[in-house]
């Protein structure tokens, strides 16, 4: 007998019941045949700093040659804990407001993915990071409950960095899992998230770790960690779904893991069109075709394990300032990794300013949005990165939806950009 996975069940409860979260606590009988999909946004840039999302936090080092500040670790190192705490407290209090959650609910978003680092959950106090995030996290979870939104708590950074990206907390080396204590500390962080989940019915899922890089951490190590994470989360919070990332491997690489060993878990894959020159060279039509083809791949694996696209955007260039890292330029205009632009004469001017987009660009972006929503709903849905940004408009869900570029409601199955 085929039962819908837990996350989809909880979503149905919230959508169909006027009492929402209160009813979710009393549901015991899963329903057959998933009909609901995840339609979500990421609350990125809040508990894990990324210079391109909130450049105002990093602008004082903008002109410093070889800036010592490039990520949250170095941000707190240079400022020192007292000043880092003062600034980040102000940031945590302001970056996500109840008005944001209300706006997203009015846009028919049903899921929030909240990235958070291990240093907020199971910190090593000898490190430069500061703590104090959890009260702000709980505030968002309460708002989510009030607006009938489900939440995925995403362990976005782990000790030593799982990918070397600034979004892990530390840019540079990939050192996660080189010490046994790294895995223990990561699991301790998941245990804290499980306890929080038990206290907040808006939490439907926990993500084991965001984007572990298979080129820096062996797949076997990642797999073993996922199995440990699954056992821990299910033992502490049985109603919670575990989400695991594909580690930048083809989704088929995880066939042996699900459903046999991690029943009911969700596979998360991230699909961007900007981080390679091949992607950047795609024509408008080719971007649409690629999105549709990606949807077919996810649809196939979705029969094995519920699959979501947990990060994507409308960007077709890497021109968002500092997207590739603080003080780094863009491949698009030849200011990052090469001195030659991707296409002759390509410039970043206006690429991330919605007000400068002409009719053709706006029409393409709307079609690109609909193609991706339609494609990813052939599996179990999608979570846009990001809910908002300071000045990168093709990554700003709220602004794109308010401009009519992302449709409201964002029901992918209602669109016909991709072949049926």
N, C-alpha and C positions, 0 to 999 in steps of 0.2 A: 504494500500500500504506500502510495506516495503522499507525503505530507509536506505542506509549505514550510520553508525554513523559519526559524524563530523571528528573525528581524522583520521579514515580510508580515508575519502574523501580528507582531506588535504594531506595525504600521497600520494594518487594517483596523485594529482595535481603536487606535487614536483617531483615524479618519472617520470611522463609522459611529463612534460613540460620543454623545454629548459630554460625558464625564471624562473621556479621554484616558489620562494616565491612571486615574483611580480604577477604571475598569481593567486596564492592562494587568493590574496586580492579581486579578481574580480569574484570568483566562487559563484554563487547563487543557482544553481540547483544541489541538491545532486543526486548521482547516485544509482541505485539499486544494491542489492546483493554484499556485501563486497567481494572483491577478494584480497585485500592487507591485510597483517598482520603487526603488530608492531614487528620489529626486532631491539632491542635496547640494550644499555648499560647504567649503572648508572655512573655518575661522582662523586662517593662517596669519602669522605676524603678531600674534598676541603673546603666547607663552614661549614661543621660540622666535627670536628675532631673525628677520631676513632683510638686509639693507635695501633691496629693491622694492619691498612692500611698504616699508616706512622709512624712506630715505632721510626724513627730517631728523631721525634719531642718530644718524651717522654723518650728517652734513658738516659738522665741525672738523672732521678729519679729511674732508674731501680733497683739499689741496696739499695735504701732508704727504710728501714723497714716501712711497712704500709704507703706507699707513700701518701702524701697529694694531689698529682696530679693524677687523674684517668680519667678525661674528660675535655671538653673545659671550663666549668665553673671553675673548680679547677685550670686548666692550667693558666687562666687569673688571678684568685685570687692570686695564689702564685707569679706569675711574676709581677703583677701590670699592669695597663692599658698601660703605655708607652712602656714597654718592650714587652708585649703581642701584642700590635699593630705593633711594629717593626718586630717581628717574623712572625706574621700572614700575614702581608702585603707581606713579602718575599715569604711565602707559597702560598698565593692566586695568586701571579704573576708567580709562577713557576710550580705548580702541574698540571695544564691543559694548554697545549700549542696548538697553531694552528696545529702543526705537529701531535698531538694526534687526533685532529678532522679530519684532512686529512687522516690519517691512517685508522681511523674507517670508513670513507666514502668509502675508497678503499676496505674495507672488507664487503661492502654492508650492513652496519648498516644504518637504516633509522630514528632512534629515540634516543634522549638523555634524560635521566631523571636526573634532577639536584636537589639534596637535599640542602636545605637551612633552617636555623633556624629563629625563630621569632625575635631573637635579632638583626638580620641583617635588619629587615623590619619594625618592630614596637617596638623598644627597650625600656626597662626601664633603664634609664641611671644610676640608683643607683646600678644596677647589675654589676658584674665584666666583662661581655662580652664587646668586642670592635666591632666597626662598620667600614665600608669601603669596604664591599663585593660587593656592587651593581655595581660599575664600572667594576669590573672583571666579574660579571655575564653578564652584557651587552656585554662585549667583546666576551664572548662565544656565546651569542645569535647571534651576527653578524657573527661569524665564522660558526655557524650552518646554517644561511641563505646562506652564500657563498657556502657551500658544500651540500645544499639541504637536510638538516636534520631537522626533527621536534623535538620539545622540550616539555617535561613535567616539569613544575616547581613544585617541591615537598616540601611542608612545613614539614620538617623532625623533627623539634623540636618545642614544644609549652610550654608555661609557666608552671613550676612545674613538667614537664616531664609526657608524656602520657604513658610511659612504664617502666621507671626506668633503661633503657639501656643507656650506654654512648653515643649511637648514637642519643639520644634525646637532648644532651648537658649536661645533668646531670644524673649521675649514682646513683641509690639508690631508694629513695621513689617515688611512683607514686602519684603526687599531682595535676595534671591537672584537671581543672573544679571544684575544691573544693572551689574556689573563683569565683564569677561572673566575676571579671575582667579578669580571665584566658580566658574565651570564647571571651570576647570583644577584648582582645589583639590578640587572634588567628585570629579572623575575620578581625581585622585591618591589620594583616599580609597578609591575603588573598587579601585584597583590594589593597595593594601595589603590589602584584604579578599580579593582574588583570590590574592595570595601566601599569605595565611593559609589559604585554602581548599585550595590545593595541598599544604599541609603537614598538613591534618586531613581525613581521609576522611569524617568525620561531616558536613562541610559539603556540602550538596546545591545550595544556591542563594544568590544575592546579590540584594538588592533595591536598585534604582538610587537611589531616594530615597523617603522616606515622605511621603505626603499633600502633594504640591505643590499649592498653592491656585491654581486657574485664574483667580480674581478678582484675583490679585496678580502672577501670572506667566503670560504669554501661552501658549496651548496650543502654538503653533508652537515656542516656545523649549523647552517641556517635551518635545515630540516629538523635536526635534533632539538634546536631551540624552539621551533614551532610546536613540536610534540610536547615539550615541557610546558610551554605557555598554555597549550590547550588543556592539559591535565590540571594545571594550577587554576586557571580561570573557571573551568567547569566544576572543580572541587569547591571553590569559594563562592561562586555565583552561578549556579546551574542554569539560570534562565538567560544568561548572557551569551551572545554569539561571539566567537572568535573570528577576527579578520586577519588574513595573512597576505603579505605582498608577494608578487611573483619574482622579486629579486632581479628584475630586468631580464628574466629568462622567458622564452616562449611559454604560454600558459600550459601547454601540453607537458612541460617538464614536471608538473606537479600532479600528474595522473596517479602516481603510486601513493600519494599522501591522502587523497580524498576520493571517495567518501569513506574508505575503509578505516582510516586512522584518526580522522578529525571530522566526524559526522556533524553535519549542519554548519560547518565553517564556511566563511565567505572568502573567495579569492579576490584580491584587489590588484588591478593593473593600472598604470598611469600612462596616458597617451598624449604626447605633445608633438607639435609640428615645427619645432623651432631649434632643437638642440643638435642638429646635424646639417651640413651643407646640402645634402640630398633633399631633406625635408624643406629647407628654405627655398630651394629652386623650384618647388612645385608650383604649377599654375593654379589659378582659382579652381578650375574644374578638377585638377588632380588632387587638391586638398579635399574636395568633396568625395571623390572616388576612394581616397585612402580611408577617410572616416567610415564610409559604408563598408569597405572591405574589413576594417578592424571590427566592426560590429558583427560581421559573419563569424569571425574567429571566436569572439567572446560568446556568441550564441552557441557554438559547438561545445565549448567547455562548460557552459552553463548547465548542460545536461548531466555533468559529473559533479560539479560544485557550483552553488550560486556565485555568480561572478559580477563584479561591479567595476566600472572605471572610476576609481576613487580620486583621480586628479586629471583635469584637462582644462583647456582655456580656448579662447578664440584667437590667440596670437598666431600669426604666420611669419613673424620676424622675431629676433631676439633683441629687439631695440629697447625694451623696458630698461630703464637706467639701472645698472648694476645687477641685472638679471643673472649674468654669468659670474657674479662675485663683485664685492666692493672694489671700486676703482678700475674694474675691467670694462672693456667696451663690448662691441657686438660683432658677430661674424657677418651680419647683414651688410654693414658698411665698411668692413675691413679693419676694424679697430680692436679685434680680439682674435688671437691665434694666427692671424695672417694680416697682411697689409692690402690685400685685394678684396674688394667687395664681392658678395656672392653673385650679384648680377651687375652688368655694366651700369654705372651711375646710381646704384641703389643707395639710398640715404635713409637715416633714421628720423629725419625731420618729419614731425606730424604723425608718425606711425602709431604712437600711443596716446594721441589726443583726438578723442572722438569728435570734437567740434570741427576738426579739419577734414574729416572723411567726406569724400564726395558721394554722389548717389550710387555710383557703381560699387564703391567700397562698402557702403552701408548695406546694399542689397546682397553682396557676397557674404558679408559677416552674418547677416540674418540667415541666409541659406546654410552657411557653415555651422551656425548654432543649431539649426533644425536638423541638419544631417547628423551631427554628433549625438544629439538627444535621441533621435530616431535609432541610430546605430546601437548605442549603448543600452537602450531599452529592449533590444533583442536579447540581451542577457538580463541581469537583475537591476540595471539602472546606473546612475551616475552621480558624481559629486564634483561640482565645479571648483576650480582653484582660481580666484579666491572670492570671498564674499564682498570684499572691497580692497582697494589699494589707494595710496595717496595720489599717484599720478600715472599709473599703468592701466589705461582704460580697457584694453582687450582682455585684461585679467580681472575686471571689476564687475561682478555679477549684478549687483544692485544698479550700478550706473547703466550697464548694458540693457537691463530689463526696463528701467525707467525710460530709456531712449527708444524702446520698441524693437531693439535688435535681437534680444532674447525674448521669445514670445511668452506671454502670460495668459493662461497657464502653460507651463513648459512640458506639455504632454507629448513625448517623442513619438508614441504610437499613432498620433493623429497627423503626423507629417508624411510627406511622400517624396522627399528628396532622394532617398535611397530606394533601390528596387525592392519590391515586396518580398 
